[in-house]
Amino acid sequence: MAKNTSGRGQRDLKVKVKTARGRKLSSTRWLQRQLNDPYVKRAKAEGYRGRAAFKILELDDKFRFLVPGARVVDLGCAPGGWCQVAVKRVNALGEKKGKAVGSVLGVDLQEVEPIPGAEIHQLDFMSEGADDKVKEWLGGKADVVMSDMAAASSGHKQTDHLRIIALCEAAAYFAFDVLDEGGTFVAKVLAGGAEGELQKLLKQKFAKVQNVKPPASRADSSEKFVVATGFRG
Ligand SMILES: C[S@@+](CC[C@H](N)C(=O)[O-])C[C@H]1O[C@@H](n2cnc3c(N)ncnc32)[C@H](O)[C@@H]1O
């Protein structure tokens, strides 16, 4: 199935996937990309549940919002890479002695394998009353609301874009309700036009709003992240 075709040294080996009967060309391409993706390899080596973990690591390296003691809400958290990163960085397990202990609350449509240090609930964030449920679980204010929520692709670019903006807006209104002053909002958006309205909304509530494409976000994807810092309350 998978075969090394390069005659060069071990480090340069590229895995080439042969097309197989019953497998679509798009699946073969996906498999080949996965097998050759350095972030997929790093995720495996470092114990993260997916390459998405590196997106929040890189965003946090730049903006420093996951600090010890921070209270974090992670919307659309399955399979759990962002939660794993947040647990470590906010010291949710109290492993960094002498540093403040934070908390991580994750929600997703899908079931998530437990993550030590994180409280995780299965929930459709777009269902009625979902935001109240999350507020109740949170039991107070948050310092960070982050959303990597994305609906399954419809195959129609504009529809996908509008769906993700709706998820992002719901996350933003939730953030306005729960963030403490100075808090941070991070959310995935797709480049495509309608994100301008979201930017306008965020600019009224935060000191700084930036669009960022971290290196771990694939260059051929229209995904980017909006990072809003300094919530005005
Ligand atoms: C790209 S994945 C998130 C990856 C995650 N950040 C990680 O590091 O593992 C997007 C997630 O958004 C979730 N999602 C989409 N719509 C949702 C909704 N309405 N409510 C809750 N989760 C949702 C999906 O189930 C999916 O697991």
The ligand as an SDF file (V2000), in Angstrom:
LIG
                    3D

 27 29  0  0  0  0  0  0  0  0999 V2000
  -11.2880   21.0750   13.3540 C   0  0  0  0  0  0  0  0  0  0  0  0
  -12.1910   20.2170   14.5620 S   0  0  0  0  0  0  0  0  0  0  0  0
  -11.4930   20.8160   16.0590 C   0  0  0  0  0  0  0  0  0  0  0  0
  -10.1270   20.2960   16.3500 C   0  0  0  0  0  0  0  0  0  0  0  0
   -9.6710   20.6410   17.7590 C   0  0  0  0  0  0  0  0  0  0  0  0
   -9.3480   22.0550   17.8850 N   0  0  0  0  0  0  0  0  0  0  0  0
   -8.4770   19.8390   18.1670 C   0  0  0  0  0  0  0  0  0  0  0  0
   -7.4060   20.4060   18.3890 O   0  0  0  0  0  0  0  0  0  0  0  0
   -8.5900   18.6210   18.2960 O   0  0  0  0  0  0  0  0  0  0  0  0
  -13.7380   21.0360   14.5120 C   0  0  0  0  0  0  0  0  0  0  0  0
  -14.7290   20.5310   15.5160 C   0  0  0  0  0  0  0  0  0  0  0  0
  -15.8540   21.4010   15.5630 O   0  0  0  0  0  0  0  0  0  0  0  0
  -16.9440   20.6270   16.0010 C   0  0  0  0  0  0  0  0  0  0  0  0
  -18.2060   21.3310   15.8000 N   0  0  0  0  0  0  0  0  0  0  0  0
  -18.7470   21.7290   14.6250 C   0  0  0  0  0  0  0  0  0  0  0  0
  -19.9500   22.2830   14.8370 N   0  0  0  0  0  0  0  0  0  0  0  0
  -20.1760   22.2460   16.1760 C   0  0  0  0  0  0  0  0  0  0  0  0
  -21.2510   22.6480   17.0070 C   0  0  0  0  0  0  0  0  0  0  0  0
  -22.3530   23.1960   16.4830 N   0  0  0  0  0  0  0  0  0  0  0  0
  -21.1470   22.4550   18.3400 N   0  0  0  0  0  0  0  0  0  0  0  0
  -20.0490   21.8720   18.8650 C   0  0  0  0  0  0  0  0  0  0  0  0
  -18.9980   21.4650   18.1220 N   0  0  0  0  0  0  0  0  0  0  0  0
  -19.0560   21.6510   16.8030 C   0  0  0  0  0  0  0  0  0  0  0  0
  -16.8090   19.3540   15.1800 C   0  0  0  0  0  0  0  0  0  0  0  0
  -17.5280   18.2950   15.7660 O   0  0  0  0  0  0  0  0  0  0  0  0
  -15.2990   19.1330   15.1690 C   0  0  0  0  0  0  0  0  0  0  0  0
  -14.9050   18.2060   16.1470 O   0  0  0  0  0  0  0  0  0  0  0  0
  1  2  1  0
  2  3  1  0
  2 10  1  0
  3  4  1  0
  4  5  1  0
  5  6  1  0
  5  7  1  0
  7  8  2  0
  7  9  1  0
 10 11  1  0
 11 12  1  0
 11 26  1  0
 12 13  1  0
 13 14  1  0
 13 24  1  0
 14 15  1  0
 14 23  1  0
 15 16  2  0
 16 17  1  0
 17 18  1  0
 17 23  2  0
 18 19  1  0
 18 20  2  0
 20 21  1  0
 21 22  2  0
 22 23  1  0
 24 25  1  0
 24 26  1  0
 26 27  1  0
M  CHG  2   2   1   9  -1
M  END
$$$$
